Amino acid sequence: MAGQYGAYLAQGYMMTPAIAALLTRLFFYPPKFSDANLRFGRLKDYLKFWLISLGITGVSYISFTAFGGITWDFSGRVFLDKLAQQFTVTGQDIQAALPPGFTPSMMLLIYTIGGLTVLNVIPGIITGFGEEFGHRGFMFPMLYKIKPWIGIIIGGLLWYLWHIPLAFVIPQATKLPFWQTILNLLILALGSICTHTYLAYVYTKSESIFVTALAHITMNNTAASFSYYAVIQNQVACNLGLILTMLLTIAILYFRKELRVFAKYFCATKTG
């Protein structure tokens, strides 16, 4: 029912975790913002987690290809057709609506470069901050203090459930059989726990909500840039590739003993 306004509704929805955390910290949480990690952080952490997040997305698309989930069309026809469709829905002609001297192919190049670099960080970090300030910056620490597994598993599931309403304002490209829909939901739930763990790691390692927001939006932006040239063949295969990529990410962090940062962080905040 939202039609072309669905995307705007989704952008507003992205800010609800930050609003909830803001109101809770202001009126119901005695420490207020003292433990919110609203610090800029270290410059090297921005570069480090930007590159890691970029790498994670790159590996995920390699796995999509290996599993037969996507095929590649480097002409950018996928993006250009979507762009033309968006203009048609609003009753505009794409050639007339673009700035003078711009072509759809130039827009594709700009969107691609913007998503793969920090050029698209500023608009994206707003929505990234909206999620991170609420989910990793407040929900995760509160749940972790109850029990570590609650912070990781239940926190990841709650983050996953929060995403589900977006499916109602951003319609899926294809309608899947019921069994595939159920399988996708289960796969994505596990994938969300893994991604939540990675972002929680970034949060505790950097101790900056802004670094975490950058890592989050980098994954979103780079995935969008790759998607301009990818044609989905099997959504289940794509989701399996994604979850294996995130499981690999968490396994690397685990065997490198990086996940010990959780215990160290919460011990320091408790004694502090």
Residue pairs with C-beta under 8 A, 6 or more apart in sequence:
2 9
2 169
3 89
4 86
4 89
4 90
6 169
6 170
6 171
7 169
7 170
9 169
10 166
10 169
10 170
11 127
13 165
13 166
13 169
14 127
14 130
14 131
15 126
15 127
15 130
16 130
16 134
17 130
17 131
17 133
17 134
17 135
17 139
17 162
18 129
18 130
18 131
18 133
18 134
19 134
20 134
21 133
21 134
21 137
21 138
21 139
22 133
24 138
25 31
25 32
25 33
25 36
25 138
26 32
35 141
35 269
36 133
36 137
36 138
36 209
37 137
37 203
37 207
37 208
37 209
38 209
39 207
39 208
39 210
40 208
40 210
41 206
41 207
41 208
41 210
41 211
42 206
42 208
42 211
45 205
45 206
45 208
45 211
46 211
46 214
49 202
49 206
49 211
49 212
49 214
49 215
49 218
50 118
50 214
50 215
50 218
52 215
53 214
53 215
53 216
53 218
53 219
53 222
54 116
54 218
54 222
56 198
56 219
56 245
56 246
56 249
57 218
57 219
57 222
57 223
57 226
58 222
58 226
59 245
59 248
60 223
60 241
60 242
60 245
60 246
61 70
61 223
61 226
61 230
63 241
63 242
63 244
63 245
64 70
64 230
64 237
64 238
64 241
64 242
65 72
66 241
67 234
67 237
67 238
67 240
67 241
68 233
68 234
68 237
69 232
69 233
69 234
69 235
69 236
69 237
69 238
69 239
69 240
69 241
70 230
70 231
70 232
70 233
70 238
71 230
71 231
71 233
72 229
72 230
72 231
73 229
73 230
73 231
74 229
76 105
76 108
76 228
76 229
78 227
78 228
78 229
78 230
78 231
79 108
79 111
79 228
79 229
80 104
80 105
80 108
83 94
83 104
83 107
83 108
84 94
84 104
87 93
87 94
87 97
88 94
94 104
95 104
98 104
98 107
108 228
111 224
111 225
111 228
112 225
112 228
113 119
114 120
114 221
114 225
115 221
115 222
115 224
115 225
116 221
116 222
116 225
120 221
121 214
121 217
121 218
121 221
124 217
124 220
124 221
125 210
125 213
125 214
125 217
127 217
128 213
128 214
128 216
128 217
128 220
129 209
129 210
129 213
131 213
131 216
132 199
132 203
132 209
132 212
132 213
132 216
133 209
133 213
135 155
135 158
135 159
135 162
135 196
135 199
136 196
136 199
136 200
136 202
136 203
136 209
136 212
137 203
137 209
137 212
139 155
139 158
139 159
140 151
140 155
140 196
140 200
140 203
141 151
141 266
141 269
143 150
143 151
143 154
143 155
144 150
144 151
144 152
144 155
144 262
144 266
145 151
145 266
148 262
148 263
151 200
151 262
152 193
152 196
152 197
152 200
153 193
155 196
155 200
156 189
156 192
156 193
156 194
156 195
156 196
156 197
157 189
157 192
157 193
159 192
159 196
160 188
160 189
160 192
160 193
160 196
163 192
173 232
174 232
174 235
176 184
176 235
180 235
180 236
183 236
184 235
184 236
184 239
187 236
187 239
187 240
187 242
187 243
188 239
188 243
190 243
191 239
191 242
191 243
191 246
194 243
194 246
194 247
194 249
194 250
195 219
195 246
197 250
197 253
197 259
198 215
198 246
198 249
198 250
198 253
199 212
199 215
199 216
200 262
201 253
201 258
201 259
201 261
201 262
202 211
202 212
202 215
203 209
203 211
203 212
204 261
204 262
204 265
204 266
205 258
205 261
206 212
207 265
232 238
250 259
253 259
